[in-house]
Amino acid sequence: MTYPRGCTFTESDWDALSQFWYPIAFSHDLKDQPISATLLDQRLVIWRTAAGLSVANDLCLHRGIPLSMGRVQSDQLVCKYHGFHYSSDGRCVLIPAQPGASIPPKLCLKTYPVKEAYGLIWTCLAGDDRTPLPDFPEWEDADYQQILPDAVNLNAAAGRQVEGFLDVSHFAWVHTDTFGDSNNPIVPRYEVNTTNNGVHVEYLSTVSNFPKALQDRAPADFEWLRIFDVHFPFTARLTVHFPDDGRLCILNAASPVSARKTRVFCPICRNFDREMPLEPVYEFNYQVFAEDKEVVEAQYPEDLPLELLAEAHIRADKTSIAYRKGLSALGLGKIYTA
C-alpha cells in the first residue's frame, strides 16, 4: 500500500477509513473543467467527459504537476505543463512532443470509483464500489424541496464533528441564539439501536426545531421527534418531525480532508414551507453550524477518543457511546494524540 504524501493518519486508521464512500465536491461545481479535492490526505482531480465522471490522483506522472491545473479538451484531461492527454479511465493517450511514440504503460493515473447523488460527487479510495451510499430518498421525492447549502470547513476531526451533530444535550448551551432554550436543558430518556452499518436513535423532547423568531408556530405542548441514523463512519441523517406532518431531513456528511481537517456537506430536504424564500433557510443553517464550529474546533484532545475511559459520560451520551463503539469496531485505533 502506498499512502498519501504527508499522511496525517496512522496506516491502520487510513486502511480502515479508505474502505468507505465520502463526498468530495458539489455536482454544480464541476462544469467543463477539472476541479481538485482532498480526501484522507489524498489529492484528487475530478473531471467530466461524455463517459461520465472521473476521479484520479491529482498528479501528472510525467513531471508532477497537478492535473486540476489543466483542462478538458476533446473529452480528455490535458496537463497544463506539457500537454499530456489522459482518457476518462486515466490512460495517457497522447504525448504532444512525441505524437508517434509508444506510450509507457506506467503513464496511467490511479483512478477511483465515483458516484453522483444528493447534489454531491462521492468516491471511495480503497473499498468495494458496490457498497451503497448513505440512504437519502427524499432527495428524489417530488413531495420534498431539495436544498443544498455551502459546505462547512472545520479545523477538527470528522469524528468530533459527527458526534456533535448527534449530541442532543448541547442544544440548551450552544444553540441558544438559534433554536435551543437554556431553560429547557433536560434530556429525556431515549433508546439507541445498532443497525447493519450504523446506529438508529429516536429522541422525543419539547425542544423546538423552529428558529427563535418562529417558535410560536409550534403548539405549546408539541413534542419533537428527532430520528438519527448513523452511516459509519462519518455520515448521519437527521429526520425531524414538525407539526402538521412536516418533515425536515438533513444529511450530515463529514468528509475527512485530513486527520484534523473536515469538510461537511449538508443536503437538506423538507416537505413544508416549499413556497417560502430559501435565504432564511441558508442563514439559519449557517448560523447553527457556526455555533457548532466554535465548539468543535476548540475540543481537546483534537481526535475523538475511542477509549471510553478517556472521557466522562452521562446518560444523555448514549448515542455518543454507541457511535464511538461503532468506530472502534471498524478497526480505528483507540490511541489519540493530545
C-alpha positions in Angstrom: 0.0 0.0 0.0 1.2 3.5 -0.9 -0.1 6.1 1.5 -0.6 9.7 0.6 2.4 12.0 0.9 2.4 13.6 4.3 -0.4 11.3 5.5 -1.8 12.5 8.9 -3.5 9.2 9.7 -1.9 6.1 11.2 -1.6 3.5 8.5 -4.2 1.3 10.2 -6.7 4.1 10.5 -6.2 5.1 6.8 -6.7 1.4 5.8 -10.0 1.3 7.7 -11.3 4.7 6.6 -10.4 4.3 2.9 -12.9 1.5 2.6 -15.9 3.9 2.7 -17.6 6.4 0.4 -17.3 10.2 1.1 -18.5 13.3 -0.7 -15.7 15.3 -2.2 -17.4 18.1 -4.2 -20.7 19.6 -5.3 -22.0 18.4 -8.7 -22.7 22.0 -9.6 -19.1 22.9 -9.2 -17.9 20.5 -11.8 -18.7 22.0 -15.2 -16.4 21.7 -18.3 -13.1 22.0 -16.5 -11.4 19.8 -13.8 -11.5 20.6 -10.2 -9.5 19.5 -7.2 -10.4 17.9 -3.8 -8.6 16.2 -1.0 -9.8 13.1 0.9 -7.8 11.3 3.6 -4.8 13.4 2.6 -5.0 12.1 -1.0 -5.1 15.0 -3.5 -7.7 14.2 -6.2 -8.7 15.6 -9.6 -12.3 15.4 -10.8 -13.4 15.8 -14.4 -16.4 15.1 -16.5 -16.4 13.7 -20.1 -19.0 12.0 -22.3 -18.2 8.8 -20.5 -19.2 10.4 -17.2 -17.3 11.4 -14.1 -13.7 10.5 -13.4 -11.6 10.8 -10.2 -7.9 10.2 -10.0 -4.8 11.2 -8.1 -4.2 14.9 -8.9 -0.7 14.3 -10.4 0.6 14.1 -13.9 3.0 11.2 -13.9 5.4 13.0 -16.2 6.7 15.9 -14.1 4.4 16.0 -11.1 2.1 18.9 -12.0 -1.5 18.8 -10.5 -3.8 17.8 -13.3 -6.5 20.0 -11.8 -4.5 22.9 -13.2 -5.1 21.6 -16.7 -8.2 21.5 -18.9 -10.6 19.1 -20.5 -10.3 19.1 -24.3 -12.0 16.7 -26.7 -13.1 14.5 -23.8 -9.5 14.2 -22.5 -7.8 15.6 -19.4 -4.8 17.7 -20.6 -1.9 18.5 -18.4 -1.0 22.2 -18.2 2.8 21.7 -18.2 3.5 19.5 -21.3 0.0 18.8 -22.6 -0.1 15.0 -21.8 -3.6 13.8 -22.6 -5.4 11.3 -20.3 -8.6 9.4 -21.2 -11.5 9.1 -18.8 -10.1 5.9 -17.4 -6.7 7.5 -16.6 -4.6 6.2 -19.5 -2.2 8.6 -21.2 -3.3 8.6 -24.9 -1.2 11.4 -26.3 2.2 13.0 -25.8 2.2 16.1 -28.0 6.0 16.4 -28.1 6.3 12.8 -29.5 2.9 12.1 -31.1 4.1 8.9 -32.9 5.9 7.4 -29.9 4.6 4.4 -27.9 3.3 5.4 -24.5 4.8 3.7 -21.5 2.2 1.6 -19.5 3.2 3.4 -16.3 1.7 6.6 -17.7 -1.7 5.6 -16.3 -3.3 7.5 -13.5 -4.6 5.9 -10.3 -8.3 6.3 -10.6 -11.2 5.7 -8.2 -14.8 4.7 -8.4 -17.2 7.6 -8.4 -20.9 8.2 -7.8 -23.1 11.2 -8.0 -26.0 11.6 -5.6 -27.8 14.3 -3.5 -26.1 17.1 -5.4 -22.7 15.7 -4.4 -19.8 13.7 -6.0 -18.7 10.7 -3.9 -15.6 8.5 -4.1 -14.0 5.6 -2.3 -10.2 5.2 -2.2 -9.9 1.5 -1.5 -13.2 -0.2 -0.9 -15.8 -2.0 -2.9 -17.6 0.3 -5.4 -20.7 -1.8 -5.0 -21.1 -0.6 -1.4 -24.2 1.6 -1.2 -24.2 5.3 -0.3 -26.0 6.6 2.8 -29.8 6.5 2.2 -31.4 9.8 1.5 -34.6 9.0 -0.6 -36.2 12.5 0.0 -33.6 14.0 -2.5 -35.6 12.3 -5.3 -39.0 12.7 -3.8 -41.3 15.3 -5.6 -43.1 16.0 -2.3 -39.9 17.4 -0.8 -37.9 20.6 -1.5 -34.2 20.0 -2.1 -31.8 22.5 -0.5 -28.0 22.4 -0.8 -26.1 24.8 1.5 -22.4 25.6 1.0 -20.0 23.1 2.7 -18.6 23.9 6.1 -14.8 23.7 6.5 -13.6 22.8 10.0 -10.2 22.5 11.6 -11.4 19.5 13.5 -11.5 15.7 13.2 -14.5 14.3 11.4 -15.5 12.1 14.3 -15.7 15.0 16.6 -18.0 16.8 14.2 -20.3 13.9 13.7 -20.5 13.2 17.4 -21.5 16.9 17.9 -24.2 16.5 15.2 -25.6 13.5 17.1 -25.5 15.2 20.5 -28.8 16.4 22.0 -27.7 17.7 25.4 -25.8 20.7 23.9 -28.9 22.4 22.4 -29.6 24.4 25.5 -26.0 25.7 25.7 -24.6 26.0 22.2 -27.7 26.9 20.2 -29.4 29.4 22.4 -29.3 32.0 19.6 -30.9 29.7 17.0 -33.3 27.2 18.5 -32.1 26.0 21.9 -33.5 27.0 25.2 -31.3 27.3 28.3 -34.5 26.9 30.4 -35.1 23.5 28.8 -31.8 21.6 29.3 -33.2 18.2 30.4 -32.6 15.3 28.1 -35.4 12.7 28.3 -34.5 9.1 28.3 -34.1 7.6 24.8 -33.0 4.3 23.2 -30.2 3.5 20.9 -30.2 0.6 18.5 -27.5 -0.7 16.2 -28.1 -1.4 12.5 -26.1 -3.2 9.8 -24.0 -0.2 9.1 -24.6 2.2 11.9 -26.8 3.4 14.7 -30.5 4.3 14.9 -31.8 6.7 17.6 -35.3 8.1 18.2 -35.3 11.1 20.6 -38.5 12.8 21.8 -38.4 16.2 23.6 -40.0 19.6 23.8 -37.1 21.4 22.3 -38.4 23.2 19.3 -36.6 23.0 15.9 -38.1 26.3 14.6 -35.8 29.3 14.6 -36.2 31.6 17.6 -38.3 34.1 15.5 -40.8 31.3 14.5 -41.1 29.4 17.8 -44.8 30.3 18.1 -45.6 28.2 15.1 -45.5 25.0 17.2 -48.2 24.2 19.7 -47.1 24.7 23.3 -47.5 21.0 24.1 -45.9 19.7 20.9 -43.2 17.0 21.3 -40.5 17.0 18.7 -39.3 13.6 17.4 -35.8 13.6 16.1 -34.6 10.4 14.4 -30.8 10.0 13.9 -29.5 7.3 11.5 -25.7 7.0 11.5 -24.0 5.5 8.4 -20.5 4.7 9.6 -18.0 6.2 9.7 -18.9 9.9 9.2 -22.4 10.3 7.8 -25.5 10.9 9.9 -29.1 11.6 8.7 -31.4 13.5 10.9 -35.2 13.5 10.4 -37.2 16.0 12.5 -40.9 15.6 12.8 -42.6 19.0 12.6 -46.2 19.9 13.4 -48.8 19.0 10.8 -46.8 16.1 9.5 -43.9 18.3 8.4 -40.6 16.6 7.9 -37.1 18.1 7.8 -34.4 15.7 6.7 -30.7 16.6 7.0 -27.8 14.6 5.7 -24.6 15.5 7.6 -21.8 14.0 5.5 -18.4 14.8 7.0 -15.6 14.3 4.5 -12.2 13.9 6.2 -9.7 16.1 4.3 -7.0 15.0 6.8 -7.0 13.7 10.3 -7.9 17.1 11.7 -9.5 18.9 8.8 -13.0 18.2 7.7 -15.4 19.4 5.0 -19.0 18.9 5.9 -21.6 18.6 3.2 -25.2 19.1 4.3 -28.0 18.4 1.8 -31.5 19.3 3.3 -35.0 18.2 2.3 -38.3 19.5 3.7 -42.0 18.9 2.8 -43.3 22.2 4.3 -42.8 25.9 3.5 -41.9 24.9 0.0 -43.0 28.3 -1.4 -41.1 30.4 1.1 -37.8 32.1 0.2 -34.7 30.0 0.8 -32.4 32.7 2.1 -33.7 32.3 5.8 -33.0 28.5 5.5 -29.5 29.1 4.4 -28.9 31.7 7.1 -30.3 29.5 9.8 -28.3 26.5 8.7 -25.0 28.5 8.5 -25.7 30.0 12.0 -26.3 26.6 13.6 -23.1 25.2 12.0 -21.1 28.3 13.1 -22.2 27.7 16.7 -21.1 24.1 16.5 -17.9 25.0 14.7 -16.7 27.3 17.5 -17.0 24.4 20.0 -15.8 21.5 17.8 -12.6 23.3 16.8 -11.8 24.0 20.4 -12.2 20.4 21.7 -9.2 18.8 23.3 -7.9 16.2 22.6 -8.4 17.1 18.9 -9.1 13.5 17.9 -12.2 11.6 19.1 -11.1 9.3 21.9 -12.4 5.8 21.2 -11.2 4.5 24.6 -14.4 5.1 26.6 -12.5 5.6 29.8 -10.6 8.6 28.3 -13.6 11.0 28.9 -16.5 11.0 31.3 -20.0 10.1 30.1 -23.6 10.8 31.3 -26.9 9.1 30.5 -27.6 11.6 27.7 -24.4 10.5 25.9 -25.9 7.1 24.9 -25.7 8.0 21.2 -22.1 9.2 21.5 -21.1 6.0 23.3 -22.7 3.8 20.6 -21.0 5.9 17.9 -17.6 5.6 19.5 -18.0 1.8 19.9 -19.0 1.5 16.3 -16.0 3.4 15.1 -13.8 1.2 17.2 -15.4 -1.9 15.7 -14.3 -0.6 12.3 -10.7 -1.1 13.4 -9.9 2.5 14.2 -7.3 3.0 16.9 -8.2 3.9 20.4 -5.0 6.0 20.9 -5.2 9.7 20.2 -2.7 12.5 20.2 -3.2 15.2 22.9 
